[in-house]
């Protein structure tokens, strides 16, 4: 992922231009004169926050916590160990971000329930090219498996089908988990669907975390400097949305990121969601998913009741799906966004915004297992595109379980990916 971040220093010479050559001269002069160079203020956000705010804290406190998670996860990763930031480097240093080093579902849930190995297996400081096949939050394999299950309709409704941007390209999705989550699944063999069916209780440890990322293809008409980017192999599809089983290399821009975390004391987890600022901004030079002429936006492209998704009559897999934001970002969140974005001037990260942080206000109330979600609605336009007005992360994930399992899976849908031996 490429992040461009401007130099965060004060030019001490009033008469010398801040070129690289003069900057080096100034640094030499500071060293010989005993003047200390101020540390990068962003380094304070290198590490993932140890604790969440106290339950019942206001929106501002939780939104600041979400930004702390976002910056820590977007720090350049260590060359030697997955999921560990290199705090000796600046946030703009090229290389995989911390969350990009996490194990994806394809690396965790292998064919025939094969053991995926240790957490650090295969890590050499760089990622192999990401291979993305999912054009919805729920992979086609899982959609098919859920088709005849009572819980299937609820899970799939949270997706509503694919999402085609205003350039006619699909949005691709990625899910990954941190080391704590990975080790829990591996040590309990929960990558095996037969184990998932009988395992009880499923209770992920404190500090478990997952990400869900959404990506769009960047073309020569896009401004790549406004995105966190990566090169990936993406699956291609026919006009009906059926996979061709072929892949093409594309430059992708991150358009959405869910960060879900289980900090100590929050059994219902804490849910943060970020978007690229241009997604549905009417004032943007190019809004990836907004069309001012759309008369009926935010509509699923799928024929009702048909799984997998089949495009509605008169449309195809390349027909754009225009969106608007139905739940405005609240004033407190906008204020926190502005504060962090101002710290990130010159970086692609400045073009991201927190949409909201959902958390339980009463996490330990035995009479309220959901913990009273606050706010009640939480929707990322690239992931809950067609159910924005009713989207409640905690309420949806409370129903999570494995395929054919009678047991809930602790607010995580990860185990739906478990494979048969």
Protein Blocks (a to p, Z undefined) as FASTA:
>chain_A
ZZddddddddfbfkbccbfklmmmmmmmmmmnopacdddfklmmmpccfbdcdehiafkl
mmmmmmmmmmmmmpccdfkbghiacfkbcfklgcddfklmpccfklmmcghhiaebjfkg
oiahiacddddfbfcfbdfklmmmmmmgmklmmmmmmnnpaaddfkopacdddddddfkl
mmmmmmnopmbmklmmmgccddddehiacdddddddddfkbcfklpccdddddddddfko
paehiacddddddfbdcdddddehianopadddddfklmgmkbmbafkbcfkbcbghiaf
bdehiacddddehiafklccddddfbdcdfklmmmmmmmmmmmgoiaklmgccfbdcddf
blmlmklmnoppadfbdcdfklmmmlmmmgcfklmmmmgccehiabdeehiaklmmpccZ
Z
